[in-house]
Every structure is written in C-alpha cells, then in structure tokens.
Amino acid sequence: MALQNYSEASIKLIKVSDDLDNMIDATTDEVILREISKYQILLNHLLIKMSDKE
C-alpha cells in the first residue's frame, strides 16, 4: 500500500503515531507501556522505510 499510495499511507502512520502517543499518556501500567513501545519501534521502522523509498 505504501508504495502505491504514499500520501495515504503517511496519513495512516501519523494517525497511528498519534494513537500510540495518546495510549502512552493514558496509562502508567509497565506491561502496557512495554507493549506500546513495541508498536512504536515498528512504526518508526516503517516511517524510515517509507522515507527511503521517497
């Protein structure tokens, strides 16, 4: 999807990033924070991959 529709994929990744930030702000549970951080790492990896293709 990212290669075929870069702008739509970028918007979705930004939305996911915002959602993750909101989840981090809303919890103090260490287990949940660790799980969220896994998704943040994946998100950052995807953003880097997309910027390389640009």
MARMARKE-526866 format. One record per atom (N, C-alpha, C, O, CB): atom name; z negated, y, x; residue number from 1. Coordinates in Angstrom, 2 decimals. Atoms other than C-alpha are relative to their C-alpha. Glycine has a CB too. Layout:
# residues N
<torkol atomo="CA" c3="Z" c2="Y" c1="X" num="NUM"/>
...
END
This chain:
# residues 54
<torkol atomo="N" c3="0.00" c2="-1.18" c1="0.82" num="1"/>
<torkol atomo="CA" c3="0.00" c2="0.00" c1="0.00" num="1"/>
<torkol atomo="C" c3="0.00" c2="1.25" c1="0.87" num="1"/>
<torkol atomo="O" c3="0.70" c2="2.22" c1="0.58" num="1"/>
<torkol atomo="CB" c3="-1.20" c2="-0.01" c1="-0.94" num="1"/>
<torkol atomo="N" c3="0.13" c2="-1.20" c1="-0.84" num="2"/>
<torkol atomo="CA" c3="-0.93" c2="2.42" c1="2.77" num="2"/>
<torkol atomo="C" c3="1.32" c2="0.38" c1="0.65" num="2"/>
<torkol atomo="O" c3="1.62" c2="1.56" c1="0.80" num="2"/>
<torkol atomo="CB" c3="-1.05" c2="-0.23" c1="1.07" num="2"/>
<torkol atomo="N" c3="-1.27" c2="-0.31" c1="-0.64" num="3"/>
<torkol atomo="CA" c3="2.43" c2="2.12" c1="4.44" num="3"/>
<torkol atomo="C" c3="1.03" c2="0.52" c1="-1.00" num="3"/>
<torkol atomo="O" c3="1.87" c2="1.35" c1="-0.66" num="3"/>
<torkol atomo="CB" c3="0.54" c2="-1.23" c1="0.72" num="3"/>
<torkol atomo="N" c3="-0.98" c2="-0.39" c1="1.01" num="4"/>
<torkol atomo="CA" c3="4.38" c2="2.54" c1="1.20" num="4"/>
<torkol atomo="C" c3="-0.37" c2="1.31" c1="-0.68" num="4"/>
<torkol atomo="O" c3="0.53" c2="2.06" c1="-1.08" num="4"/>
<torkol atomo="CB" c3="0.13" c2="-1.09" c1="-1.03" num="4"/>
<torkol atomo="N" c3="0.41" c2="-1.20" c1="0.70" num="5"/>
<torkol atomo="CA" c3="2.33" c2="5.34" c1="-0.32" num="5"/>
<torkol atomo="C" c3="-1.21" c2="0.60" c1="0.72" num="5"/>
<torkol atomo="O" c3="-2.35" c2="0.47" c1="0.27" num="5"/>
<torkol atomo="CB" c3="-0.33" c2="-0.30" c1="-1.48" num="5"/>
<torkol atomo="N" c3="1.05" c2="-0.51" c1="-0.88" num="6"/>
<torkol atomo="CA" c3="0.35" c2="7.10" c1="2.40" num="6"/>
<torkol atomo="C" c3="-0.93" c2="0.98" c1="-0.70" num="6"/>
<torkol atomo="O" c3="-2.14" c2="0.90" c1="-0.54" num="6"/>
<torkol atomo="CB" c3="0.63" c2="0.66" c1="1.21" num="6"/>
<torkol atomo="N" c3="0.85" c2="-1.02" c1="0.62" num="7"/>
<torkol atomo="CA" c3="-0.88" c2="10.03" c1="0.32" num="7"/>
<torkol atomo="C" c3="-0.95" c2="-0.61" c1="-1.04" num="7"/>
<torkol atomo="O" c3="-2.11" c2="-0.21" c1="-1.11" num="7"/>
<torkol atomo="CB" c3="0.86" c2="1.08" c1="-0.65" num="7"/>
<torkol atomo="N" c3="0.86" c2="0.65" c1="0.99" num="8"/>
<torkol atomo="CA" c3="-2.22" c2="7.84" c1="-2.50" num="8"/>
<torkol atomo="C" c3="-1.10" c2="-0.81" c1="0.69" num="8"/>
<torkol atomo="O" c3="-2.25" c2="-0.80" c1="0.27" num="8"/>
<torkol atomo="CB" c3="0.83" c2="-0.90" c1="-0.94" num="8"/>
<torkol atomo="N" c3="0.99" c2="0.79" c1="-0.74" num="9"/>
<torkol atomo="CA" c3="-3.94" c2="5.54" c1="-0.01" num="9"/>
<torkol atomo="C" c3="-1.05" c2="0.92" c1="0.64" num="9"/>
<torkol atomo="O" c3="-2.23" c2="0.58" c1="0.65" num="9"/>
<torkol atomo="CB" c3="0.69" c2="-0.85" c1="1.09" num="9"/>
<torkol atomo="N" c3="0.94" c2="-0.95" c1="-0.60" num="10"/>
<torkol atomo="CA" c3="-5.51" c2="8.54" c1="1.74" num="10"/>
<torkol atomo="C" c3="-0.99" c2="0.53" c1="-1.02" num="10"/>
<torkol atomo="O" c3="-2.18" c2="0.65" c1="-0.74" num="10"/>
<torkol atomo="CB" c3="0.75" c2="1.17" c1="0.64" num="10"/>
<torkol atomo="N" c3="0.87" c2="-0.50" c1="1.07" num="11"/>
<torkol atomo="CA" c3="-6.88" c2="9.87" c1="-1.53" num="11"/>
<torkol atomo="C" c3="-1.02" c2="-1.06" c1="-0.39" num="11"/>
<torkol atomo="O" c3="-2.19" c2="-0.75" c1="-0.60" num="11"/>
<torkol atomo="CB" c3="0.84" c2="0.42" c1="-1.24" num="11"/>
<torkol atomo="N" c3="0.91" c2="1.07" c1="0.36" num="12"/>
<torkol atomo="CA" c3="-8.37" c2="6.49" c1="-2.38" num="12"/>
<torkol atomo="C" c3="-1.06" c2="-0.22" c1="1.07" num="12"/>
<torkol atomo="O" c3="-2.22" c2="-0.46" c1="0.76" num="12"/>
<torkol atomo="CB" c3="0.76" c2="-1.30" c1="-0.25" num="12"/>
<torkol atomo="N" c3="0.97" c2="0.17" c1="-1.09" num="13"/>
<torkol atomo="CA" c3="-10.00" c2="6.19" c1="1.04" num="13"/>
<torkol atomo="C" c3="-1.02" c2="1.13" c1="0.01" num="13"/>
<torkol atomo="O" c3="-2.19" c2="0.90" c1="0.29" num="13"/>
<torkol atomo="CB" c3="0.71" c2="-0.08" c1="1.34" num="13"/>
<torkol atomo="N" c3="0.92" c2="-1.14" c1="0.07" num="14"/>
<torkol atomo="CA" c3="-11.51" c2="9.66" c1="0.69" num="14"/>
<torkol atomo="C" c3="-0.99" c2="-0.21" c1="-1.15" num="14"/>
<torkol atomo="O" c3="-2.18" c2="0.08" c1="-1.01" num="14"/>
<torkol atomo="CB" c3="0.77" c2="1.33" c1="-0.17" num="14"/>
<torkol atomo="N" c3="0.86" c2="0.28" c1="1.15" num="15"/>
<torkol atomo="CA" c3="-12.87" c2="8.68" c1="-2.75" num="15"/>
<torkol atomo="C" c3="-1.04" c2="-1.05" c1="0.36" num="15"/>
<torkol atomo="O" c3="-2.21" c2="-0.92" c1="0.02" num="15"/>
<torkol atomo="CB" c3="0.84" c2="-0.46" c1="-1.21" num="15"/>
<torkol atomo="N" c3="0.93" c2="1.06" c1="-0.40" num="16"/>
<torkol atomo="CA" c3="-14.41" c2="5.52" c1="-1.31" num="16"/>
<torkol atomo="C" c3="-1.02" c2="0.55" c1="0.98" num="16"/>
<torkol atomo="O" c3="-2.20" c2="0.21" c1="0.90" num="16"/>
<torkol atomo="CB" c3="0.76" c2="-1.18" c1="0.64" num="16"/>
<torkol atomo="N" c3="0.91" c2="-0.62" c1="-0.96" num="17"/>
<torkol atomo="CA" c3="-15.91" c2="7.54" c1="1.54" num="17"/>
<torkol atomo="C" c3="-1.06" c2="0.83" c1="-0.72" num="17"/>
<torkol atomo="O" c3="-2.25" c2="0.77" c1="-0.38" num="17"/>
<torkol atomo="CB" c3="0.77" c2="0.88" c1="0.99" num="17"/>
<torkol atomo="N" c3="0.95" c2="-0.80" c1="0.79" num="18"/>
<torkol atomo="CA" c3="-17.50" c2="9.93" c1="-0.95" num="18"/>
<torkol atomo="C" c3="-0.98" c2="-0.90" c1="-0.75" num="18"/>
<torkol atomo="O" c3="-2.18" c2="-0.61" c1="-0.81" num="18"/>
<torkol atomo="CB" c3="0.76" c2="0.89" c1="-1.00" num="18"/>
<torkol atomo="N" c3="0.86" c2="0.93" c1="0.72" num="19"/>
<torkol atomo="CA" c3="-18.83" c2="7.00" c1="-2.98" num="19"/>
<torkol atomo="C" c3="-1.04" c2="-0.62" c1="0.93" num="19"/>
<torkol atomo="O" c3="-2.21" c2="-0.75" c1="0.57" num="19"/>
<torkol atomo="CB" c3="0.84" c2="-1.11" c1="-0.67" num="19"/>
<torkol atomo="N" c3="0.93" c2="0.57" c1="-0.97" num="20"/>
<torkol atomo="CA" c3="-20.37" c2="5.42" c1="0.12" num="20"/>
<torkol atomo="C" c3="-1.07" c2="1.02" c1="0.40" num="20"/>
<torkol atomo="O" c3="-2.25" c2="0.68" c1="0.51" num="20"/>
<torkol atomo="CB" c3="0.75" c2="-0.48" c1="1.24" num="20"/>
<torkol atomo="N" c3="0.96" c2="-1.05" c1="-0.33" num="21"/>
<torkol atomo="CA" c3="-21.99" c2="8.73" c1="1.07" num="21"/>
<torkol atomo="C" c3="-1.03" c2="0.18" c1="-1.11" num="21"/>
<torkol atomo="O" c3="-2.22" c2="0.35" c1="-0.85" num="21"/>
<torkol atomo="CB" c3="0.73" c2="1.33" c1="0.27" num="21"/>
<torkol atomo="N" c3="0.91" c2="-0.14" c1="1.14" num="22"/>
<torkol atomo="CA" c3="-23.47" c2="9.02" c1="-2.43" num="22"/>
<torkol atomo="C" c3="-0.96" c2="-1.18" c1="-0.08" num="22"/>
<torkol atomo="O" c3="-2.14" c2="-1.00" c1="-0.41" num="22"/>
<torkol atomo="CB" c3="0.80" c2="0.11" c1="-1.29" num="22"/>
<torkol atomo="N" c3="0.86" c2="1.18" c1="0.02" num="23"/>
<torkol atomo="CA" c3="-24.80" c2="5.47" c1="-2.23" num="23"/>
<torkol atomo="C" c3="-1.07" c2="0.09" c1="1.09" num="23"/>
<torkol atomo="O" c3="-2.22" c2="-0.27" c1="0.86" num="23"/>
<torkol atomo="CB" c3="0.84" c2="-1.27" c1="0.20" num="23"/>
<torkol atomo="N" c3="0.96" c2="-0.16" c1="-1.09" num="24"/>
<torkol atomo="CA" c3="-26.45" c2="6.21" c1="1.12" num="24"/>
<torkol atomo="C" c3="-1.07" c2="1.01" c1="-0.39" num="24"/>
<torkol atomo="O" c3="-2.26" c2="0.80" c1="-0.13" num="24"/>
<torkol atomo="CB" c3="0.71" c2="0.44" c1="1.29" num="24"/>
<torkol atomo="N" c3="0.96" c2="-1.03" c1="0.41" num="25"/>
<torkol atomo="CA" c3="-28.06" c2="9.33" c1="-0.29" num="25"/>
<torkol atomo="C" c3="-0.96" c2="-0.50" c1="-1.09" num="25"/>
<torkol atomo="O" c3="-2.08" c2="0.00" c1="-1.20" num="25"/>
<torkol atomo="CB" c3="0.75" c2="1.23" c1="-0.51" num="25"/>
<torkol atomo="N" c3="0.78" c2="0.45" c1="1.15" num="26"/>
<torkol atomo="CA" c3="-29.37" c2="7.41" c1="-3.31" num="26"/>
<torkol atomo="C" c3="-0.96" c2="-1.15" c1="0.31" num="26"/>
<torkol atomo="O" c3="-1.73" c2="-1.55" c1="-0.57" num="26"/>
<torkol atomo="CB" c3="0.93" c2="-0.41" c1="-1.10" num="26"/>
<torkol atomo="N" c3="0.86" c2="1.14" c1="-0.28" num="27"/>
<torkol atomo="CA" c3="-31.16" c2="4.57" c1="-1.51" num="27"/>
<torkol atomo="C" c3="-0.79" c2="0.17" c1="1.30" num="27"/>
<torkol atomo="O" c3="-0.38" c2="0.88" c1="2.21" num="27"/>
<torkol atomo="CB" c3="0.83" c2="-1.27" c1="0.07" num="27"/>
<torkol atomo="N" c3="0.80" c2="0.06" c1="-1.23" num="28"/>
<torkol atomo="CA" c3="-33.87" c2="4.01" c1="1.05" num="28"/>
<torkol atomo="C" c3="-0.21" c2="-1.46" c1="0.41" num="28"/>
<torkol atomo="O" c3="-0.88" c2="-1.73" c1="1.41" num="28"/>
<torkol atomo="CB" c3="-1.36" c2="0.71" c1="-0.19" num="28"/>
<torkol atomo="N" c3="0.13" c2="1.43" c1="-0.27" num="29"/>
<torkol atomo="CA" c3="-33.64" c2="0.21" c1="0.98" num="29"/>
<torkol atomo="C" c3="0.82" c2="-0.37" c1="1.24" num="29"/>
<torkol atomo="O" c3="2.03" c2="-0.17" c1="1.26" num="29"/>
<torkol atomo="CB" c3="0.46" c2="-0.84" c1="-1.23" num="29"/>
<torkol atomo="N" c3="-0.67" c2="0.33" c1="-1.27" num="30"/>
<torkol atomo="CA" c3="-32.82" c2="-1.02" c1="4.51" num="30"/>
<torkol atomo="C" c3="1.11" c2="-1.03" c1="-0.17" num="30"/>
<torkol atomo="O" c3="2.15" c2="-0.93" c1="0.48" num="30"/>
<torkol atomo="CB" c3="-1.02" c2="-0.51" c1="0.99" num="30"/>
<torkol atomo="N" c3="-1.01" c2="1.04" c1="0.20" num="31"/>
<torkol atomo="CA" c3="-30.90" c2="-4.06" c1="3.28" num="31"/>
<torkol atomo="C" c3="1.27" c2="0.61" c1="-0.59" num="31"/>
<torkol atomo="O" c3="2.38" c2="0.30" c1="-0.15" num="31"/>
<torkol atomo="CB" c3="-0.54" c2="-1.12" c1="-0.93" num="31"/>
<torkol atomo="N" c3="-1.15" c2="-0.65" c1="0.63" num="32"/>
<torkol atomo="CA" c3="-28.65" c2="-1.96" c1="1.08" num="32"/>
<torkol atomo="C" c3="0.69" c2="0.93" c1="1.00" num="32"/>
<torkol atomo="O" c3="1.92" c2="0.98" c1="1.06" num="32"/>
<torkol atomo="CB" c3="-0.45" c2="0.80" c1="-1.26" num="32"/>
<torkol atomo="N" c3="-0.59" c2="-0.90" c1="-1.01" num="33"/>
<torkol atomo="CA" c3="-28.15" c2="0.60" c1="3.86" num="33"/>
<torkol atomo="C" c3="0.82" c2="-0.77" c1="1.03" num="33"/>
<torkol atomo="O" c3="1.88" c2="-0.32" c1="1.45" num="33"/>
<torkol atomo="CB" c3="-1.10" c2="0.81" c1="0.70" num="33"/>
<torkol atomo="N" c3="-0.77" c2="0.83" c1="-0.95" num="34"/>
<torkol atomo="CA" c3="-27.05" c2="-2.18" c1="6.23" num="34"/>
<torkol atomo="C" c3="1.32" c2="-0.45" c1="-0.62" num="34"/>
<torkol atomo="O" c3="2.35" c2="-0.44" c1="0.05" num="34"/>
<torkol atomo="CB" c3="-0.82" c2="-1.23" c1="0.44" num="34"/>
<torkol atomo="N" c3="-1.23" c2="0.43" c1="0.68" num="35"/>
<torkol atomo="CA" c3="-24.54" c2="-3.45" c1="3.68" num="35"/>
<torkol atomo="C" c3="0.99" c2="1.15" c1="-0.12" num="35"/>
<torkol atomo="O" c3="2.18" c2="0.98" c1="0.12" num="35"/>
<torkol atomo="CB" c3="-0.32" c2="-0.57" c1="-1.39" num="35"/>
<torkol atomo="N" c3="-0.87" c2="-1.16" c1="0.13" num="36"/>
<torkol atomo="CA" c3="-23.17" c2="0.03" c1="3.07" num="36"/>
<torkol atomo="C" c3="0.63" c2="0.35" c1="1.35" num="36"/>
<torkol atomo="O" c3="1.80" c2="0.72" c1="1.41" num="36"/>
<torkol atomo="CB" c3="-0.79" c2="1.21" c1="-0.54" num="36"/>
<torkol atomo="N" c3="-0.53" c2="-0.33" c1="-1.33" num="37"/>
<torkol atomo="CA" c3="-22.79" c2="0.58" c1="6.81" num="37"/>
<torkol atomo="C" c3="1.16" c2="-0.90" c1="0.39" num="37"/>
<torkol atomo="O" c3="2.07" c2="-0.48" c1="1.11" num="37"/>
<torkol atomo="CB" c3="-1.11" c2="-0.09" c1="1.06" num="37"/>
<torkol atomo="N" c3="-1.13" c2="0.90" c1="-0.26" num="38"/>
<torkol atomo="CA" c3="-20.51" c2="-2.47" c1="6.99" num="38"/>
<torkol atomo="C" c3="1.28" c2="0.56" c1="-0.63" num="38"/>
<torkol atomo="O" c3="2.35" c2="0.52" c1="-0.02" num="38"/>
<torkol atomo="CB" c3="-0.30" c2="-1.43" c1="-0.56" num="38"/>
<torkol atomo="N" c3="-1.16" c2="-0.56" c1="0.68" num="39"/>
<torkol atomo="CA" c3="-18.19" c2="-0.84" c1="4.48" num="39"/>
<torkol atomo="C" c3="0.45" c2="1.31" c1="0.65" num="39"/>
<torkol atomo="O" c3="1.64" c2="1.63" c1="0.67" num="39"/>
<torkol atomo="CB" c3="-0.31" c2="0.23" c1="-1.48" num="39"/>
<torkol atomo="N" c3="-0.36" c2="-1.23" c1="-0.71" num="40"/>
<torkol atomo="CA" c3="-18.33" c2="2.46" c1="6.36" num="40"/>
<torkol atomo="C" c3="0.80" c2="-0.32" c1="1.26" num="40"/>
<torkol atomo="O" c3="1.77" c2="0.37" c1="1.57" num="40"/>
<torkol atomo="CB" c3="-1.26" c2="0.80" c1="0.35" num="40"/>
<torkol atomo="N" c3="-0.73" c2="0.41" c1="-1.20" num="41"/>
<torkol atomo="CA" c3="-17.20" c2="0.69" c1="9.53" num="41"/>
<torkol atomo="C" c3="1.42" c2="-0.41" c1="-0.37" num="41"/>
<torkol atomo="O" c3="2.38" c2="-0.01" c1="0.29" num="41"/>
<torkol atomo="CB" c3="-0.73" c2="-1.15" c1="0.72" num="41"/>
<torkol atomo="N" c3="-1.32" c2="0.42" c1="0.45" num="42"/>
<torkol atomo="CA" c3="-14.33" c2="-0.93" c1="7.66" num="42"/>
<torkol atomo="C" c3="0.84" c2="1.20" c1="-0.43" num="42"/>
<torkol atomo="O" c3="2.02" c2="1.29" c1="-0.08" num="42"/>
<torkol atomo="CB" c3="-0.12" c2="-0.99" c1="-1.17" num="42"/>
<torkol atomo="N" c3="-0.69" c2="-1.21" c1="0.43" num="43"/>
<torkol atomo="CA" c3="-13.39" c2="2.39" c1="6.07" num="43"/>
<torkol atomo="C" c3="0.49" c2="0.81" c1="1.20" num="43"/>
<torkol atomo="O" c3="1.63" c2="1.26" c1="1.22" num="43"/>
<torkol atomo="CB" c3="-0.91" c2="0.85" c1="-0.88" num="43"/>
<torkol atomo="N" c3="-0.39" c2="-0.75" c1="-1.20" num="44"/>
<torkol atomo="CA" c3="-13.37" c2="4.14" c1="9.45" num="44"/>
<torkol atomo="C" c3="1.14" c2="-0.69" c1="0.73" num="44"/>
<torkol atomo="O" c3="2.04" c2="-0.03" c1="1.24" num="44"/>
<torkol atomo="CB" c3="-1.18" c2="0.17" c1="0.93" num="44"/>
<torkol atomo="N" c3="-1.08" c2="0.76" c1="-0.64" num="45"/>
<torkol atomo="CA" c3="-11.20" c2="1.37" c1="10.88" num="45"/>
<torkol atomo="C" c3="1.33" c2="0.22" c1="-0.74" num="45"/>
<torkol atomo="O" c3="2.37" c2="0.41" c1="-0.12" num="45"/>
<torkol atomo="CB" c3="-0.35" c2="-1.50" c1="0.04" num="45"/>
<torkol atomo="N" c3="-1.22" c2="-0.23" c1="0.80" num="46"/>
<torkol atomo="CA" c3="-8.71" c2="1.77" c1="8.02" num="46"/>
<torkol atomo="C" c3="0.54" c2="1.42" c1="0.21" num="46"/>
<torkol atomo="O" c3="1.75" c2="1.61" c1="0.32" num="46"/>
<torkol atomo="CB" c3="-0.28" c2="-0.24" c1="-1.49" num="46"/>
<torkol atomo="N" c3="-0.44" c2="-1.38" c1="-0.21" num="47"/>
<torkol atomo="CA" c3="-8.62" c2="5.54" c1="8.48" num="47"/>
<torkol atomo="C" c3="0.67" c2="0.17" c1="1.36" num="47"/>
<torkol atomo="O" c3="1.68" c2="0.86" c1="1.48" num="47"/>
<torkol atomo="CB" c3="-1.19" c2="0.97" c1="-0.11" num="47"/>
<torkol atomo="N" c3="-0.61" c2="-0.06" c1="-1.34" num="48"/>
<torkol atomo="CA" c3="-7.89" c2="5.12" c1="12.19" num="48"/>
<torkol atomo="C" c3="1.36" c2="-0.68" c1="-0.01" num="48"/>
<torkol atomo="O" c3="2.32" c2="-0.14" c1="0.54" num="48"/>
<torkol atomo="CB" c3="-0.92" c2="-0.68" c1="1.05" num="48"/>
<torkol atomo="N" c3="-1.28" c2="0.71" c1="0.08" num="49"/>
<torkol atomo="CA" c3="-5.16" c2="2.57" c1="11.48" num="49"/>
<torkol atomo="C" c3="1.05" c2="0.84" c1="-0.72" num="49"/>
<torkol atomo="O" c3="2.21" c2="0.89" c1="-0.31" num="49"/>
<torkol atomo="CB" c3="-0.17" c2="-1.34" c1="-0.72" num="49"/>
<torkol atomo="N" c3="-0.95" c2="-0.83" c1="0.73" num="50"/>
<torkol atomo="CA" c3="-3.57" c2="4.90" c1="8.95" num="50"/>
<torkol atomo="C" c3="0.45" c2="1.20" c1="0.82" num="50"/>
<torkol atomo="O" c3="1.62" c2="1.58" c1="0.77" num="50"/>
<torkol atomo="CB" c3="-0.61" c2="0.47" c1="-1.32" num="50"/>
<torkol atomo="N" c3="-0.37" c2="-1.18" c1="-0.80" num="51"/>
<torkol atomo="CA" c3="-3.66" c2="7.87" c1="11.30" num="51"/>
<torkol atomo="C" c3="0.94" c2="-0.39" c1="1.14" num="51"/>
<torkol atomo="O" c3="1.75" c2="0.43" c1="1.58" num="51"/>
<torkol atomo="CB" c3="-1.25" c2="0.69" c1="0.56" num="51"/>
<torkol atomo="N" c3="-0.91" c2="0.48" c1="-1.04" num="52"/>
<torkol atomo="CA" c3="-1.91" c2="5.75" c1="13.96" num="52"/>
<torkol atomo="C" c3="1.41" c2="-0.18" c1="-0.55" num="52"/>
<torkol atomo="O" c3="2.39" c2="-0.01" c1="0.18" num="52"/>
<torkol atomo="CB" c3="-0.51" c2="-1.31" c1="0.58" num="52"/>
<torkol atomo="N" c3="-1.31" c2="0.24" c1="0.63" num="53"/>
<torkol atomo="CA" c3="0.92" c2="4.98" c1="11.51" num="53"/>
<torkol atomo="C" c3="0.68" c2="1.30" c1="-0.41" num="53"/>
<torkol atomo="O" c3="1.89" c2="1.32" c1="-0.67" num="53"/>
<torkol atomo="CB" c3="-0.16" c2="-0.90" c1="-1.22" num="53"/>
<torkol atomo="N" c3="-0.52" c2="-1.30" c1="0.48" num="54"/>
<torkol atomo="CA" c3="1.36" c2="8.64" c1="10.56" num="54"/>
<torkol atomo="C" c3="1.02" c2="0.56" c1="0.90" num="54"/>
<torkol atomo="O" c3="1.54" c2="1.64" c1="0.63" num="54"/>
<torkol atomo="CB" c3="-1.09" c2="0.98" c1="-0.16" num="54"/>
END
